[in-house]
Amino acid sequence: MTAEQSPETIRAGDEGFEGAVVEGVFNAMVVSGRPVAVVRPRTEAEVVQAVRDAAAAEERVAVRSGGHSWVAASVREGGVLIDLGELDGIAVDAEAMVATIGPGVRGKVLSATLEAHGLAFPVGHCGDPGVGGFLLGGGLGVNWGAWLPSCFSIRSLRVVTADGELRTASVDENEELFWLARGAGPGFPGVVTSFEVQLRPAPAAVRVSTWTYPLEELDAVTRWVTEASAGLAPNVEVAVVTQGVGRPGGTAEHPLVVGVAAAVVIEADGAVDGDALAPLGDGAAGLVSLERFEGPARLSELHVPVDATYPEGARYLADTFWTHLPLDEAMAPLMALMACAPSGESYVLTGMPANGRGAELLPVGEAAYGMHDTTLLIVYVIWDDPADDAANRAWLDEVAAALLPTCTGHVLSEADIREHPERIARSFREEDWPRIQRLIARFDPAGLFHGFPAAPPRLPAE
């Protein structure tokens, strides 16, 4: 082994070990369990060496790209944590409209870099996550109703598999590995060292429109959005954000609000359509909004208000629920539940991808990521004091109990999979889940990688 191939390793008991484990995790409510070492490769060769060393030492492997996993999927008991934060290179081929990016690249950095080239990629709505975990989980990025989830823009990837070999995977090479990488999330049996992704021309225009209403008008607001969505194009993304008592910026008179945001993204070679938001009109009929904003934006800045809803150092729980119901029916149970949320910083983000056509949005069977339906509800529970852990967990459980009767599936990257491991299988199409299990067993027969945080029984390889 050359010095060049030897990655930095911090072992349990070394100075800085605890920080190396937890400081890279966005959620302050870090789970129990610690690896025996944290390995920080700087090059692809060092990743190969790290995997081979772990296998030789019979140590299991967990992987981290950005540390934004709500369930802290990279923090496991025993084994080695491979932290890919230093693999953050970006190489842009503007003529071919392709970029090669490292897993540690943050979405906000990628978006700003591409914008300087007049190009774009469906980065996450939040700018902080590393693209590695984001893409492996499917990638619900900006303009996903028109551009599809981001994993469908991956052209190829380079991955170190459990046997310590470096492989390229694409639709033409190691195609089963490529299929699995687009959606398997923390269950993926390998370490991706780089992604080659297809880019798009930067939008000709981005326009943002927001309305804010009191919570007691939630039913009217969701009816308005549901009815208007039928007339909206896929490149208009509408979200309803419902936040509870004591929200930041709230007042005694209006402590509960519903915020509605619509972002319009137009392709670089398309005309700017001034009527893109026309179906939304002037807002919910008969209601006066508490606040109103409309104006242009830059694609590279859309993450800023989203990031502000995730305060640094806070404690988090999250869960997701797909349903066949339209938005107004899906959100019917939420008004009473938001009124009793223990924390005013908690909120529920809801929307209908492709404005109600989400169930038909994905290319069927093209990737492991394939679970979609009409409406998606994402619950973010946010608080600061560890003494409030039990109350916030109980509230999330109450919300889940109200939504599960009509739930058809989950989004793996933001589901409550440690507490509810049954969410894992239900984050995939029923017909894809056995294939996912068998491919994981094929590429990692000895179970070198920790896999899903709450691992289901392993099936034999295909």
N, C-alpha and C positions, 0 to 999 in steps of 0.2 A: 504494500500500500504506500503510495507516495503522499507527501505532506499535502499536496494539492488536492488529493482525494479524501483527506481526513476532515470531516465536518466538525464544527465546534460542538462539544458535548458537555452538558452540565448535569452532574449526577446528584441524586438525592444525598443531602448532607453538605454539598458544595454551597459556598456563598452565592446567593442569587438564584438558587434552585426554585424556591417557592414563587418568586417573581416571574421566573421563566415559564412556570406552569400557568399562573393565574392572571398575570398582567396582560397577556395577550387575549384574554377572554372578555368580551364586551359586557357580559352579564355579571354584576357583582355578587349574585347568588350562585357562587361556584359550587358545583356538586362535590361530594366527598370522593376519595380515591385519588391516588397520585401515581404517576409512572416512576420507574426507577431512574429514568434519564430523559432529558430534553436534548434533541439533536437539531442543530441549525445549519443545514447545508447551504452553501453559497453557489453551487454549480450543479448541473445535472449529474456529473460524475460523482459528486458527493452524495447525492440522493441514492444512486446505485449502491455506493459503499455503505450507506446507512441501512438500507434494506438488507443487504447481504450480512452485515454485522449483526443485525437483530436476529436474522434467521439462524446464524451460526451460534448465537448465544441463547437460542430458544426463547427469545423475548418477543412478545406480541407487539404490534405496531398500531398506533393511532396517528392521524394526520391532521394538521391545521394549516389553513391558508390565510384567513383573516381573523379568526376567532369570534365571528359574529353569530355563531350558532346559539340559538336561544337555550338549547338544552346542554350546551357545552359538550358537544359530541367528541371533541378532541381530548377531554380530560377523563382518563380511564385508570382503573386500578391495575398497577403493574405494567410491565412492558415499556416501550419507548415511544415518546411523542416526537414525531418529525414535524418541525415548525418550518413552513415554506415561506415565511415572511420576506426573506432576502431574495427569493426568486421573483423579482418584480420588474423584469425588463419588458419593454414594449418596442417592437420593430414593425414599422408601418411601410407597406408597399402601396403607395397611393394610387399608382397606375393600375395595379391589379385589384385594388380595393380589398386588400387582405392585410391582417395584422397577426403577428405571432406574439403572444402575451404570456407572461409567467403567472402562476397561480396566486402569487402574493400581491399582484397589482390590485389597487383599490379602484372601485368603480368610478369614483369621482376623478381620479387621476387619468384613467383611460378615456373618459368622456372629454376632458379638457384637452388631452393630447390629440385625440382624433379631430376635435373641432378646429384645431390649428391647421389641420390638413384638409379641411372642408369635408370631413367624413363623420360617420356616426355608427354607433353600435347600441343595441338595446340593453344598456347597463341597468343595474338595479335602481329602484326608486330611492333607496338609501345609498349614500355615496361611500360609506365606510367599509362594507364587506369586501374581502378579497374575492377575486373572480373565480378562484378554484372551487370553493364550496358553493358559490352562487351558481356556477354552470353545472356542476355535478348534480345539484338538486333540481335542475330544470331551468331556473332563471326566469322569474316573473318580472321582466324588465319593462322599461318605458315603451309605450306604444305597442304593447304585446298583442293587442287586438288586430293590428295590421302586420307587425313584424314577427309575430309568434313568440313564444317563450324563447329565451336566448340560446338554449342548448341546440335549437334547430339551426343556428347560425354557425355552429362549430363545423369546420371542414375536416380537421384532423387533430389528433393530440398525441403527445409522447408520454408514455407511462412506464414506470418501473413496476413490474408485476412481482408476485410473491416468490418466484424463482430467482429474483435478482437480475432479471434481464430487462433491457430497455427496448420497448416496442413502440412502433407507430401504429395508430389505429385510425381507420377512416371507413367510408362505405366500401372501399376497394381492398382494404388490408386489415386483417384482424377485425373483421366487421362485427363479430359478436361482442368483442371487447368495446368497440365503439358504440354499439347499441346500448350496452349496459352503462357506459360512462355518462350517457345523456339521461340522467334521472335517478340513478341509484344512490346519489348523495353519500352519506357517511357509510353506507353499506358497500361502496365500490372497493373491490379488492386490488388496489394498486395505488401508486403515488404519481399523479399527473405532474409532469415537469414543465409542460407548455401546451398551449392551445393555439391552433391556427384558426382564425375566425373570419367569416365573411363580413365585410363592411358595407355601408350604404352611404349615398350622398347625404351630407348634412341637410336637415330640413330647410326649406325655403322660409318657413315661419313656424314659430311656436307661440301659441296664445293660451293664456290661463284665465279662467273665469271662476270666481268663487262666490258663494252665497252662504250666509250664516243665519240660522234660525234657532229659536228656542226648542228645547227637547219636546215640549208638549205638542209641537207641530210635526213630530216625526212621521206620523201616518200620512199627512198631507204631502210632506216633502218626498217620501219614498214613492207615493203614487205618481207624483209629478215626474220624478226621475224615471220611473218604470215606463210610463206612457211615452215620455219624450224619447227614450232610448231607441225605440223602434224606428225612429226617423234619423238616427245618427249614424254616420259612417264609422267603419271599424277603427279609423285613425283618430277618433275622438274618444278619449278615455275618461270615464266619469266614475268618481268615487264618492261615497257618502261616509263621512267620519262622524261617529257619535261619541261624545265625551261626557264625563259625569261631573258630579258635584265637586266644587273646589278646583276646577280646571285652571291651569295657568292663564291669567288674563281675564278670568271670569269676574262677575260682579254679583253683589247681593241680589240685585234685581233680576239678573239673568245668569244664574250659576250653572245652568245646563244648556248646552248648545248642540246643534247639529251643523256640521260644516260640510258643504257640498263643493267639490272642486272638479272642474273639467279642463283637461289639457288637450290641445289640438296640435297634432304634428303633421306637417305636410311634406311630402317627398321633395327633394331638391329640384327635380325637373317638373314639378306640378305647379299649377297656378294657386295662388293664395285664395282660398275660398272664404269670402267674408260671411257666407251664410252657414258655415260648418256647424255653428252652435244654434242656428235658428230654431230647431225643434225644442230647445230649452226655454226659448222666449225670454221674458223678463224675470223669470223665477216662478216659484210655485204660485198658482193662481189664488188671488185673494189674500196672500201673505206679504208682509213687509219684512224684508231681511234686516237683521240687526247690523250686519256689515256686508259690503259689496265691493268686489274688486274685479277688474278686467284689464288686461294689458298684455304686452308681449313679454316673452321670456327667452332665455337661452337654454338649449337642451342640456348643456353642461352645468346649469345652475338649478335644475329642477329638484335636485337632491337636497338643497339647502333647507327649505321648510320641513322636509320629511326628517332629515337628521335632527332638527330641533325638537322633534317629538320624542327622541330617545336620549334623555339626559345621561351624561357620563357619570358612572359610579352608581347608577340606580340598580334596583333588583327587578328582574323580569320573569314573567311567565308568558307563554303564547300558545295559541291553538288555532286550528283552521277547520272550516267546515264548507264543503261543497253541498249544494242542494239543487234540485230540479225546479224549485219554486222561483218565481220572479222576485225581484228585489223587495217590493213592498210586502209580499207575504212572508218572505224569509226573515225580514227584520221585525215583524210584528211583536215577537216576545221581548224586544230589546229595551223599550222605553222604561218599563218598570225595573228591569235589571240594572240599567245604567243609573237610575235614580238612587240605587242602594250600593253602588260600587264603593269599596272602602277607600279607594284612592282616586282623586280627581285627575290624575295624570293617565289613568287607564283609558283606553278607547277601543272601539270596534271599527275596523275598516271594512267596508263592503262595496261590492260592485259587480257588474255583469260584464265579463270580458267579451269583446266584440259586440257590446251592447245587446246582450241577450242571445247571441249566437255562439257562445263559448263551447257548448256541447259538441259542435261540429267544427271547431276551430283547428284542432290538431290533425296532422297527418297520421292516420291510424296505423299503429304497429311500427312506426319508423324509429322509435326510441323507447327506452324504458319509461320515460316520462310520457304518460298518456291519460292521466286521470283529470277530467274536466267535466263541468256541468254548467248550468245556466248562471248561477249566482255563487259568489265566494264571500264568506265572512271570515275575517281574521281578527282574533281577539288578542290585544296586547295589554297585559296587566303590569303596571309600572308603579313602584313605590320605593321608599328609601330605608325605612326602619326595619331591621330584622325581627323586631317584636311583632310586626304586622304580617309576617310570612303566612301564618295559619289563616288569617282572615282573608287574605288575597287569594290563597289557594282555594279556600272554600267558595269564594265568589266565582272563580273560574270554573269550578266544578258545577256550580249552579247554572252558569251560562251554558256550559256544555250539555247539561241535562235538558235544557230547554231547546237546544238546537239539534241534538242527536236524532230525535224521532224523524226528522225529514232530511238528515244528512246522508249523502251518497258517497262521500269520500273526503280525503284530506290532502293537504299540500305537505309533503314530507319535510321540507326545510323549516317549516314554521309550526309543525304539529307538536303536541305535547307527548312525544313518543317515549320519554323516560317513564312518565307516570302511567301512560296508556300504550303499551307496546302493540296493541291491536291496531293502532293508527298506522303502523308501518305498512302492513299488507293492504290496507284500505287507501293508501296513497297511490296505488297503482291500479291499472285495469285488472279485473279479476283473472282474465286469461293470460296476463303478462306475469303475474306474481310467481307461479311455479317456475317459469323460465328464468326469472331473475335469481331465484334461489339456486337453481341448478347451475347457472353460469357462475355465480359466486363460488360455488363448490368446485367447479371446474378450474377456475383461475387461481383459487387459493385452497387447495385440497387439505392442507394441514392447518388451516385457520390461523395463518400468520397475522392477518389484520383483525383488529378488534371488531370491525364491522358496525352494524347498527348498535346504538347505545343500549337498547333492550333487545338483544339478539333473539330472533325466533329460532325454532329448531332447524338445523341444517338438513337440506335434502341432498341426496347423492348427485354427483355430477351427471350431466347429460352424456 
